[in-house]
Amino acid sequence: TQALPVLEALIARVLSIVFKSPGDKFVWAFFLSLCLEKIMTDQDFLAAFEACTLPKPLWTHEAHLRMAWLYLSSGSFDVVLPRVREAIQHYNAAVGGNPNGYHETVTQVYLRLVADRIRAVPEIKTWPEFRERNVELFDRSSPPTLRFYKRETILSDLARSRFVEPDLQPLP
């Protein structure tokens, strides 16, 4: 994890050469997730996240899901939720993220979905296998949250600050 700042700079340089549109978030996120999986074990990833040394560009949607999967693989939703909430808020503050970036309802929805997938298929033991078997959780163009919430509900300040029950269908 000491090499992460160097790696981050290298990745940024490669992306600036290869991709003419550095704002292409999908390409950026996909590339970073592949790099992250190859260079960090689950334990290294979680340690870097908890120590707030994970470079900010590597804190992608997929990284959020990987963190959730790692925590939920060894603990129940009720035990994991406060830990995840605190860890995300601490990480965001440490890396200069948006102070209002944490979203309580979205966090709980994804934690519940990941926990449900772990219960449904307990034989999945690796992150790459979990990701491969649950691709819809990674779809940013049609997020799973919109199966349970109206867009205006999930985007509300209330849903950001506290958990709001679904208004379309119950969560698993």
C-alpha positions as CSV (number, residue, x, y, z in Angstrom):
1,T,0.0,0.0,0.0
2,Q,3.0,2.3,0.2
3,A,3.3,2.3,-3.5
4,L,-0.3,3.5,-4.0
5,P,0.5,7.2,-4.6
6,V,3.0,6.2,-7.3
7,L,0.4,3.8,-8.8
8,E,-2.2,6.5,-8.7
9,A,0.0,8.9,-10.6
10,L,0.9,6.2,-13.1
11,I,-2.7,5.3,-13.7
12,A,-3.6,9.0,-14.2
13,R,-0.8,9.3,-16.7
14,V,-1.7,6.2,-18.7
15,L,-5.3,7.3,-18.8
16,S,-4.4,10.8,-20.0
17,I,-2.5,9.1,-22.9
18,V,-4.8,6.3,-23.8
19,F,-8.2,8.0,-23.2
20,K,-8.7,11.4,-24.8
21,S,-11.7,12.0,-22.6
22,P,-10.5,11.7,-19.0
23,G,-14.1,12.6,-17.9
24,D,-15.3,9.3,-19.2
25,K,-16.2,7.9,-15.8
26,F,-17.2,4.5,-17.0
27,V,-13.8,3.8,-18.6
28,W,-12.0,5.3,-15.7
29,A,-13.9,3.3,-13.1
30,F,-13.6,0.0,-15.1
31,F,-9.8,0.5,-15.6
32,L,-9.3,1.4,-11.9
33,S,-11.3,-1.6,-10.7
34,L,-9.2,-4.0,-12.8
35,C,-6.0,-2.4,-11.5
36,L,-7.2,-2.5,-7.9
37,E,-8.2,-6.1,-8.1
38,K,-4.8,-7.1,-9.5
39,I,-2.6,-5.1,-7.0
40,M,-4.5,-5.4,-3.7
41,T,-5.7,-8.4,-1.9
42,D,-9.0,-8.1,-0.1
43,Q,-7.1,-7.6,3.2
44,D,-4.9,-4.9,1.7
45,F,-7.8,-3.1,0.1
46,L,-9.8,-3.1,3.4
47,A,-6.7,-2.0,5.4
48,A,-6.1,0.9,3.0
49,F,-9.7,1.9,3.1
50,E,-9.9,1.9,6.9
51,A,-6.5,3.7,7.2
52,C,-7.8,6.3,4.6
53,T,-4.7,5.6,2.4
54,L,-6.7,4.2,-0.5
55,P,-6.3,6.9,-3.2
56,K,-9.4,8.8,-3.8
57,P,-9.6,7.9,-7.5
58,L,-9.8,4.2,-6.5
59,W,-12.9,4.9,-4.2
60,T,-15.3,3.9,-7.0
61,H,-18.8,2.4,-6.9
62,E,-17.2,-1.0,-7.3
63,A,-14.8,-0.3,-4.4
64,H,-17.9,0.6,-2.2
65,L,-19.4,-2.7,-3.1
66,R,-16.2,-4.6,-2.5
67,M,-15.9,-3.0,1.0
68,A,-19.6,-4.0,1.7
69,W,-19.0,-7.6,0.5
70,L,-15.9,-7.9,2.6
71,Y,-17.6,-6.6,5.8
72,L,-20.8,-8.6,5.2
73,S,-18.8,-11.8,4.5
74,S,-17.9,-11.9,8.1
75,G,-20.7,-10.1,9.9
76,S,-24.5,-9.5,9.9
77,F,-26.2,-6.4,8.4
78,D,-27.0,-5.1,11.8
79,V,-23.4,-5.4,13.0
80,V,-21.9,-4.1,9.8
81,L,-24.1,-1.1,9.1
82,P,-22.7,1.2,11.9
83,R,-19.1,0.2,11.0
84,V,-19.7,0.9,7.3
85,R,-21.4,4.2,8.0
86,E,-18.6,5.4,10.2
87,A,-15.8,4.1,7.9
88,I,-17.3,5.8,4.8
89,Q,-17.8,9.1,6.6
90,H,-14.2,8.9,8.1
91,Y,-12.7,8.1,4.7
92,N,-14.6,10.9,2.9
93,A,-13.4,13.4,5.5
94,A,-9.8,12.2,5.4
95,V,-9.5,12.4,1.6
96,G,-11.2,15.7,1.2
97,G,-14.4,14.3,-0.2
98,N,-17.7,16.0,-0.2
99,P,-18.8,16.4,3.4
100,N,-22.4,15.7,2.2
101,G,-21.3,12.8,0.1
102,Y,-22.5,10.1,2.4
103,H,-26.0,8.8,1.6
104,E,-27.6,6.8,4.3
105,T,-30.4,5.3,2.2
106,V,-28.2,4.3,-0.7
107,T,-25.7,2.8,1.7
108,Q,-28.3,0.7,3.4
109,V,-29.9,-0.4,0.2
110,Y,-26.6,-1.7,-1.2
111,L,-25.7,-3.3,2.1
112,R,-29.0,-5.1,2.1
113,L,-28.7,-6.2,-1.5
114,V,-25.1,-7.5,-0.9
115,A,-26.2,-9.3,2.3
116,D,-29.1,-10.9,0.4
117,R,-26.8,-12.1,-2.4
118,I,-24.4,-13.6,0.2
119,R,-27.3,-15.4,1.9
120,A,-28.7,-16.7,-1.4
121,V,-25.4,-18.0,-2.7
122,P,-23.1,-18.7,0.3
123,E,-20.7,-20.8,-1.8
124,I,-19.3,-17.6,-3.4
125,K,-16.0,-17.1,-1.6
126,T,-14.1,-14.6,-3.8
127,W,-14.7,-11.0,-4.8
128,P,-14.2,-11.6,-8.5
129,E,-16.8,-14.4,-8.4
130,F,-19.3,-12.3,-6.4
131,R,-18.9,-9.4,-8.9
132,E,-19.3,-11.8,-11.9
133,R,-22.4,-13.4,-10.5
134,N,-24.0,-10.0,-9.5
135,V,-23.4,-7.7,-12.4
136,E,-26.6,-5.8,-11.9
137,L,-25.3,-4.3,-8.7
138,F,-22.6,-2.6,-10.7
139,D,-24.9,-1.1,-13.3
140,R,-24.7,2.7,-12.9
141,S,-26.9,3.4,-15.9
142,S,-29.9,1.6,-14.2
143,P,-29.1,1.5,-10.5
144,P,-30.8,-1.2,-8.4
145,T,-32.0,1.6,-6.1
146,L,-34.6,2.6,-8.7
147,R,-36.3,-0.8,-8.4
148,F,-37.2,0.2,-4.9
149,Y,-37.4,4.0,-4.9
150,K,-38.9,6.7,-7.0
151,R,-36.0,8.9,-8.3
152,E,-37.2,11.9,-6.4
153,T,-37.3,9.9,-3.2
154,I,-33.8,8.4,-3.4
155,L,-32.4,11.8,-4.5
156,S,-34.0,13.7,-1.6
157,D,-32.1,15.3,1.3
158,L,-34.1,13.2,3.7
159,A,-33.0,10.0,2.1
160,R,-29.4,11.3,2.1
161,S,-29.5,12.1,5.9
162,R,-31.4,9.1,7.2
163,F,-32.8,5.8,6.0
164,V,-36.1,6.1,4.1
165,E,-38.3,3.1,3.5
166,P,-38.8,2.1,-0.2
167,D,-41.8,3.6,-2.0
168,L,-42.0,1.2,-4.9
169,Q,-41.3,-2.3,-3.5
170,P,-39.8,-3.7,-0.3
171,L,-36.1,-4.4,0.0
172,P,-35.0,-8.1,0.3
